[in-house]
Amino acid sequence: MESDLRSIGELARDSGLSISALRFYDSAGVLAPARVDPRTGYRWYAPGQLADARLLARLRRVGLPLADIRAVLGAAPGSGAAQRLMDEHLRRLEHGLADARRELSLIRRLIDQRENPMATPPAEYRFTVPARELAEALDAVRFAVGGDPELPVLSGVLFDLDGGLLRLVATDRYRIALAEVPVESAVPEEGAVPVAPAASAVVPVALADAVRALLGSAAGVVELALGAGTVHVTVGGHRIEGVALDHDYPDYRPLVRLEPVHRIGLPAAELRAALVSAATSSLPSGPHGAACEVTLLTVDGEGRFAVAAPGADADLAAGALRVAVNRDFLLEALPADAPGQLVLELGGPITPLAVRTADRPGTFSVLMPVRLPA
């Protein structure tokens, strides 16, 4: 009955949402009124919609994205879908809090240096990592180092020390590669600063290449020192040092926390062979403004993955996922000699895709998809 309906003002008062917010969520297809007056356009809501409005208000307070709000309100009772969305959002919030704490630690250090420039010299952090794993990490990220002279910070490899892990990061804006190396111990030298929870340096690519050459096939451990604008690497009695790039590296962490729709496991050699043999389309203006060869990654409604030419769109069933990629970029992201298993993470046609090594989940690459002309 119409007498049981709440006006938009009453629902706003009882739910904690503003009238403008209720109008927005109606237009966004999240919470539509039970009735709209055809003459005045005034919105009326059913009694049962108050619970949804109150839930919506709380979801909004914790910053849940609009698409996830819509999914929570539309989730089938008992499916567990809404709870899974809450778990995913909580993980995002926890990651964000960890990032904020890390940045605040660095900010405090910068403030101390600013306020006490003579009394607070830049700290240098000394630690050791396995030589073989550092070599593998450099190999895993080297291909993604940028070369744009207008973005000199991207012409280096970020060495990011975070507690018990050293992360190596490289990006040219169109792809990003990340590899993790476990920190074994702090060097027990007199006066050495203990391993910091956060320290980083952007290592020029020439210095990174020299470090990789020095490592060769070395076993044992490597001693590194980051801080004070310099980088020192010692392995087997040989020492390399250089000056870090004096630029702030982009915050890479939000870019590598993907929420894929599909995870595809397959042998790396199989993916490489499929990419090499599949037909491609030439895009005259791809990433970097240069021409590139584009291939299509597809996942059908039954989860079957395939590599095809972009012209195969018409042959795919409705609802199949299609992701166009720079074929050469994807080939470069595959591990050298294509050993072992890979995991491809695909989210959508405009969502970054990830390439992971199954036995080393902390080492992976993220590529931006290519927009095909209409």
DONU-898940 format. One record per residue (C-alpha): residue in three letters; y, x, z. Coordinates in nm, 4 decimals, padded with zeros to 6 digits. Layout:
# residues N
  rest         y         x         z
   ala         Y         X         Z
...
***
This chain:
# residues 374
  rest         y         x         z
   met   00.0000   00.0000   00.0000
   glu   00.3523   00.1131  -00.0783
   ser   00.4577   00.0575   00.2827
   asp   00.2161   00.3361   00.3847
   leu   00.3813   00.5881   00.1561
   arg   00.6143   00.8563   00.2903
   ser   00.9417   00.9267   00.1168
   ile   01.0065   01.2839   00.0111
   gly   01.2539   01.3177   00.2963
   glu   00.9975   01.1994   00.5519
   leu   00.7313   01.4337   00.4190
   ala   00.9787   01.7213   00.4297
   arg   01.0624   01.6401   00.7930
   asp   00.6989   01.6068   00.9011
   ser   00.5571   01.9057   00.7108
   gly   00.8268   02.1688   00.7534
   leu   00.8842   02.1986   00.3796
   ser   01.2288   02.1387   00.2358
   ile   01.2931   01.8638  -00.0167
   ser   01.3705   02.1257  -00.2822
   ala   01.0388   02.2997  -00.2047
   leu   00.8489   01.9710  -00.2462
   arg   01.0196   01.9144  -00.5801
   phe   00.9273   02.2669  -00.6877
   tyr   00.5614   02.2281  -00.5875
   asp   00.5471   01.8998  -00.7762
   ser   00.6807   02.0621  -01.0942
   ala   00.4375   02.3538  -01.0453
   gly   00.1400   02.1190  -01.0269
   val   00.0581   02.2129  -00.6668
   leu   00.1421   01.8955  -00.4729
   ala   00.2218   01.5967  -00.6892
   pro   00.3496   01.2765  -00.5257
   ala   00.1258   00.9715  -00.5136
   arg   00.3953   00.7647  -00.6835
   val   00.7197   00.8285  -00.8670
   asp   00.9676   00.5443  -00.9024
   pro   01.0024   00.5000  -01.2818
   arg   01.3632   00.3889  -01.2484
   thr   01.5068   00.6312  -00.9943
   gly   01.2547   00.9176  -01.0193
   tyr   01.2174   00.9111  -00.6410
   arg   00.8939   01.0620  -00.5084
   trp   00.6576   00.8945  -00.2615
   tyr   00.3583   01.0552  -00.0921
   ala   00.0307   00.9126   00.0406
   pro  -00.0574   00.9483   00.4124
   gly  -00.3378   01.1928   00.3348
   gln  -00.0940   01.4294   00.1623
   leu   00.0733   01.5238   00.4891
   ala  -00.2193   01.7546   00.5776
   asp  -00.1913   01.9253   00.2378
   ala   00.1834   01.9641   00.2782
   arg   00.1430   02.1199   00.6234
   leu  -00.1242   02.3573   00.4912
   leu   00.0993   02.4419   00.1950
   ala   00.3878   02.5241   00.4311
   arg   00.1729   02.7712   00.6238
   leu   00.0319   02.9282   00.3081
   arg   00.3879   02.9755   00.1919
   arg   00.4863   03.1446   00.5202
   val   00.2184   03.4109   00.4825
   gly   00.3287   03.4866   00.1266
   leu   00.0270   03.3540  -00.0629
   pro   00.0935   03.3646  -00.4403
   leu   00.1526   03.0334  -00.6130
   ala  -00.1706   03.0495  -00.8157
   asp  -00.3709   03.1068  -00.4974
   ile  -00.1930   02.8205  -00.3190
   arg  -00.2921   02.5936  -00.6053
   ala  -00.6512   02.7215  -00.5841
   val  -00.6717   02.6680  -00.2067
   leu  -00.5468   02.3102  -00.2277
   gly  -00.7764   02.2397  -00.5211
   ala  -01.0877   02.4054  -00.3762
   ala  -01.3939   02.1843  -00.3392
   pro  -01.4742   02.1107   00.0289
   gly  -01.7590   02.3257   00.1552
   ser  -01.7472   02.5686  -00.1409
   gly  -01.6030   02.8531   00.0646
   ala  -01.3536   02.9276  -00.2138
   ala  -01.0469   02.8684   00.0040
   gln  -01.1814   03.0956   00.2801
   arg  -01.2527   03.3718   00.0278
   leu  -00.8955   03.3507  -00.0976
   met  -00.7731   03.3856   00.2602
   asp  -00.9924   03.6927   00.3117
   glu  -00.8544   03.8523  -00.0053
   his  -00.4964   03.7804   00.0977
   leu  -00.5566   03.9250   00.4440
   arg  -00.6848   04.2461   00.2840
   arg  -00.3686   04.2649   00.0723
   leu  -00.1536   04.2201   00.3822
   glu  -00.3464   04.4892   00.5705
   his  -00.3062   04.7299   00.2789
   gly   00.0651   04.6506   00.2702
   leu   00.0982   04.7173   00.6434
   ala  -00.0818   05.0509   00.6076
   asp   00.1521   05.1434   00.3205
   ala   00.4568   05.0443   00.5267
   arg   00.3434   05.2571   00.8217
   arg   00.2889   05.5528   00.5918
   glu   00.6333   05.5144   00.4338
   leu   00.7977   05.4765   00.7751
   ser   00.6330   05.8002   00.8882
   leu   00.7834   05.9787   00.5879
   ile   01.1190   05.8045   00.6384
   arg   01.1350   05.9230   01.0008
   arg   01.0657   06.2775   00.8850
   leu   01.3432   06.2554   00.6242
   ile   01.5845   06.1128   00.8816
   asp   01.5022   06.4000   01.1196
   gln   01.5682   06.6530   00.8430
   arg   01.8928   06.4771   00.7524
   glu   02.0222   06.4604   01.1090
   asn   01.8953   06.8027   01.2180
   pro   01.8840   07.0168   00.9023
   met   01.8641   07.3464   01.0925
   ala   01.6384   07.2335   01.3756
   thr   01.3852   07.0478   01.1589
   pro   01.2540   07.2673   00.8751
   pro   01.0287   07.0975   00.6205
   ala   00.6704   07.0917   00.7461
   glu   00.3885   07.2646   00.5613
   tyr   00.0387   07.1209   00.5943
   arg  -00.2697   07.3382   00.5521
   phe  -00.6181   07.1981   00.4922
   thr  -00.9420   07.2664   00.3073
   val  -01.1372   07.0618   00.0540
   pro  -01.4654   07.1209  -00.1334
   ala  -01.3980   07.3343  -00.4441
   arg  -01.6380   07.1434  -00.6677
   glu  -01.4895   06.8055  -00.5753
   leu  -01.1328   06.9256  -00.6303
   ala  -01.2346   07.0536  -00.9764
   glu  -01.3969   06.7195  -01.0605
   ala  -01.0881   06.5318  -00.9373
   leu  -00.8569   06.7399  -01.1577
   asp  -01.0839   06.6745  -01.4557
   ala  -01.0832   06.3017  -01.3774
   val  -00.7021   06.2612  -01.3801
   arg  -00.5762   06.5267  -01.6224
   phe  -00.5871   06.3010  -01.9308
   ala  -00.3347   06.0562  -01.7820
   val  -00.0521   06.3065  -01.7158
   gly   00.2662   06.1911  -01.8878
   gly   00.4654   06.3850  -02.1441
   asp   00.7916   06.1904  -02.1707
   pro   01.0812   06.4358  -02.1148
   glu   01.2914   06.1504  -01.9789
   leu   01.0362   06.0990  -01.6998
   pro   00.9743   06.4531  -01.5751
   val   00.8082   06.3353  -01.2533
   leu   00.5166   06.2027  -01.4588
   ser   00.4548   06.5489  -01.6069
   gly   00.2730   06.6479  -01.2904
   val  -00.0248   06.5533  -01.0770
   leu   00.0479   06.3935  -00.7414
   phe  -00.1423   06.5574  -00.4545
   asp  -00.1251   06.2903  -00.1856
   leu  -00.2689   06.3844   00.1542
   asp  -00.3511   06.0802   00.3639
   gly  -00.5454   06.1641   00.6786
   gly  -00.9001   06.2544   00.5817
   leu  -00.8468   06.2136   00.2056
   leu  -00.6608   06.4009  -00.0637
   arg  -00.5789   06.1713  -00.3573
   leu  -00.4919   06.3092  -00.6977
   val  -00.2906   06.0724  -00.9185
   ala  -00.1633   06.0978  -01.2752
   thr   00.0080   05.8374  -01.4933
   asp   00.2057   05.8060  -01.8150
   arg   00.3059   05.4423  -01.7370
   tyr   00.0415   05.3005  -01.9728
   arg  -00.2558   05.4213  -01.7714
   ile  -00.3145   05.5703  -01.4306
   ala  -00.6013   05.7856  -01.3034
   leu  -00.6884   05.8400  -00.9396
   ala  -00.9486   06.0607  -00.7719
   glu  -01.0276   06.1106  -00.4035
   val  -01.1350   06.4375  -00.2411
   pro  -01.2517   06.4503   00.1222
   val  -01.0511   06.6793   00.3511
   glu  -01.2925   06.9044   00.5393
   ser  -01.0760   07.0662   00.8067
   ala  -00.7407   07.2091   00.9010
   val  -00.7124   07.5857   00.8596
   pro  -00.7253   07.7378   01.2108
   glu  -00.4368   07.9757   01.1640
   glu  -00.1959   08.0496   01.4439
   gly   00.1151   07.8405   01.4028
   ala  -00.0385   07.6253   01.1291
   val   00.0576   07.2615   01.1371
   pro  -00.2378   07.0198   01.1824
   val  -00.3362   06.7998   00.8930
   ala  -00.0757   06.5290   00.8610
   pro  -00.1514   06.1610   00.8205
   ala   00.0817   06.1688   00.5196
   ala   00.2135   06.4483   00.2988
   ser   00.2452   06.4845  -00.0761
   ala   00.3612   06.7113  -00.3567
   val   00.3966   06.6586  -00.7305
   val   00.2213   06.9592  -00.8837
   pro   00.3522   07.0567  -01.2302
   val   00.0824   07.0154  -01.4916
   ala   00.0878   07.3864  -01.5791
   leu   00.0206   07.4722  -01.2147
   ala  -00.2508   07.2065  -01.1919
   asp  -00.4172   07.3562  -01.5027
   ala  -00.3971   07.7046  -01.3509
   val  -00.5621   07.5760  -01.0332
   arg  -00.8395   07.4173  -01.2380
   ala  -00.8977   07.7417  -01.4261
   leu  -00.9126   07.9340  -01.0990
   leu  -01.1665   07.6910  -00.9585
   gly  -01.3994   07.7315  -01.2566
   ser  -01.7432   07.6450  -01.1227
   ala  -01.6627   07.7779  -00.7749
   ala  -01.8556   07.6517  -00.4752
   gly  -01.7429   07.6511  -00.1136
   val  -01.3999   07.5349  -00.0054
   val  -01.0425   07.5591  -00.1267
   glu  -00.7489   07.6075   00.1062
   leu  -00.4349   07.4150   00.0138
   ala  -00.0878   07.4073   00.1632
   leu   00.1602   07.1318   00.0786
   gly   00.5162   07.0967   00.1956
   ala   00.8516   07.2707   00.1973
   gly   00.8718   07.2127  -00.1789
   thr   00.5838   07.4494  -00.2565
   val   00.2115   07.4354  -00.3307
   his  -00.0361   07.7098  -00.2324
   val  -00.4017   07.7155  -00.3396
   thr  -00.6473   07.9819  -00.2251
   val  -01.0076   08.0058  -00.3449
   gly  -01.2477   08.3003  -00.3228
   gly  -00.9757   08.5422  -00.2171
   his  -00.7503   08.4459  -00.5115
   arg  -00.4204   08.2678  -00.4494
   ile  -00.1973   08.0586  -00.6746
   glu   00.1377   07.9241  -00.5659
   gly   00.4219   07.7414  -00.7263
   val   00.7144   07.5059  -00.6760
   ala   00.6503   07.1320  -00.6614
   leu   00.8503   06.8983  -00.8840
   asp   01.1573   06.7798  -00.6959
   his   01.1172   06.4103  -00.7817
   asp   00.9874   06.1057  -00.5955
   tyr   00.6591   05.9941  -00.7493
   pro   00.6249   05.6190  -00.8224
   asp   00.4324   05.4221  -00.5622
   tyr   00.0920   05.3991  -00.7266
   arg  -00.0906   05.2042  -00.4559
   pro  -00.0058   04.8464  -00.5608
   leu  -00.1168   04.9294  -00.9160
   val  -00.4700   05.0204  -00.8172
   arg  -00.5475   04.7186  -00.5977
   leu  -00.6783   04.4928  -00.8662
   glu  -00.8532   04.1612  -00.8164
   pro  -01.0885   04.1440  -01.1137
   val  -01.2553   03.8302  -01.2430
   his  -01.5456   04.0220  -01.3980
   arg  -01.7237   04.3410  -01.2889
   ile  -01.9423   04.4802  -01.5656
   gly  -02.1908   04.7583  -01.4881
   leu  -02.3241   04.9614  -01.7797
   pro  -02.4213   05.3203  -01.8704
   ala  -02.1204   05.5303  -01.9636
   ala  -02.2998   05.6604  -02.2739
   glu  -02.3604   05.3035  -02.3901
   leu  -01.9923   05.2116  -02.3577
   arg  -01.8845   05.5291  -02.5359
   ala  -02.1240   05.4612  -02.8234
   ala  -02.0054   05.1020  -02.8535
   leu  -01.6389   05.2091  -02.8620
   val  -01.7041   05.4744  -03.1253
   ser  -01.9070   05.2458  -03.3526
   ala  -01.7069   04.9219  -03.3185
   ala  -01.4478   04.8328  -03.5795
   thr  -01.0842   04.8551  -03.4722
   ser  -00.7475   04.7257  -03.5831
   ser  -00.4555   04.9585  -03.6335
   leu  -00.1448   04.8648  -03.4381
   pro   00.1631   05.0327  -03.5914
   ser   00.3632   05.0262  -03.2668
   gly   00.1398   05.0781  -02.9656
   pro   00.1970   05.2600  -02.6343
   his   00.4425   05.5519  -02.6542
   gly   00.5817   05.3841  -02.9679
   ala   00.3045   05.5423  -03.1772
   ala   00.0311   05.3792  -03.3810
   cys  -00.2989   05.3221  -03.2049
   glu  -00.6447   05.1899  -03.2772
   val  -00.7161   04.8680  -03.0865
   thr  -01.0566   04.7358  -02.9907
   leu  -01.1506   04.4133  -02.8153
   leu  -01.3513   04.3848  -02.4939
   thr  -01.5073   04.0420  -02.4472
   val  -01.6988   03.8575  -02.1768
   asp  -01.8533   03.5225  -02.2687
   gly  -01.9128   03.2247  -02.0420
   glu  -02.2508   03.3657  -01.9317
   gly  -02.1050   03.7019  -01.8321
   arg  -02.2269   03.8943  -02.1380
   phe  -02.0041   04.1906  -02.2243
   ala  -01.9405   04.3196  -02.5766
   val  -01.7103   04.5479  -02.7712
   ala  -01.5750   04.4003  -03.0944
   ala  -01.2977   04.4256  -03.3490
   pro  -00.9834   04.2221  -03.2714
   gly  -01.0595   04.0082  -03.5772
   ala  -01.3696   03.8776  -03.3986
   asp  -01.1546   03.6415  -03.1878
   ala  -01.2416   03.3471  -03.4081
   asp  -01.6149   03.3999  -03.3521
   leu  -01.5897   03.3825  -02.9735
   ala  -01.6623   03.0671  -02.7785
   ala  -01.3741   02.8853  -02.6137
   gly  -01.3066   03.0190  -02.2661
   ala  -01.4414   03.3686  -02.3380
   leu  -01.2370   03.6515  -02.1896
   arg  -01.0682   03.8759  -02.4462
   val  -00.8962   04.2024  -02.3533
   ala  -00.7451   04.4220  -02.6256
   val  -00.7214   04.7933  -02.5417
   asn  -00.6128   05.1198  -02.6955
   arg  -00.9557   05.2514  -02.8003
   asp  -00.8630   05.6193  -02.7613
   phe  -00.7123   05.5637  -02.4158
   leu  -01.0319   05.3969  -02.2997
   leu  -01.2463   05.6771  -02.4425
   glu  -01.0345   05.9344  -02.2583
   ala  -01.0840   05.7416  -01.9353
   leu  -01.4617   05.7796  -01.9545
   pro  -01.6154   06.0664  -01.7565
   ala  -01.6751   06.3902  -01.9455
   asp  -02.0054   06.3905  -02.1368
   ala  -02.0449   06.0232  -02.0337
   pro  -02.3054   06.0643  -01.7553
   gly  -02.4200   05.7960  -01.5159
   gln  -02.3172   05.4359  -01.4620
   leu  -01.9716   05.2840  -01.4984
   val  -01.8178   04.9666  -01.3623
   leu  -01.5581   04.7910  -01.5794
   glu  -01.3246   04.5526  -01.3941
   leu  -01.1558   04.2918  -01.6140
   gly  -00.9077   04.0316  -01.4977
   gly  -00.7477   03.8794  -01.8055
   pro  -00.5835   03.9526  -02.1410
   ile  -00.2611   04.0805  -01.9787
   thr  -00.4105   04.2143  -01.6554
   pro  -00.4753   04.5882  -01.6092
   leu  -00.8409   04.6833  -01.6401
   ala  -01.0170   04.9448  -01.4301
   val  -01.2896   05.1932  -01.5199
   arg  -01.4857   05.3149  -01.2183
   thr  -01.7680   05.5626  -01.1742
   ala  -02.0462   05.3796  -00.9929
   asp  -02.1335   05.6675  -00.7587
   arg  -01.7687   05.7588  -00.6859
   pro  -01.5727   05.4349  -00.6325
   gly  -01.2629   05.6267  -00.5213
   thr  -01.2357   05.7928  -00.8635
   phe  -01.1198   05.5521  -01.1331
   ser  -00.8698   05.4789  -01.4084
   val  -00.6490   05.1783  -01.4737
   leu  -00.5325   05.0922  -01.8265
   met  -00.2754   04.8438  -01.9434
   pro  -00.4087   04.6075  -02.2117
   val  -00.2496   04.5913  -02.5540
   arg  -00.0608   04.2820  -02.6684
   leu  -00.1777   04.1861  -03.0135
   pro   00.0715   04.0358  -03.2581
   ala   00.0513   03.6589  -03.2836
***
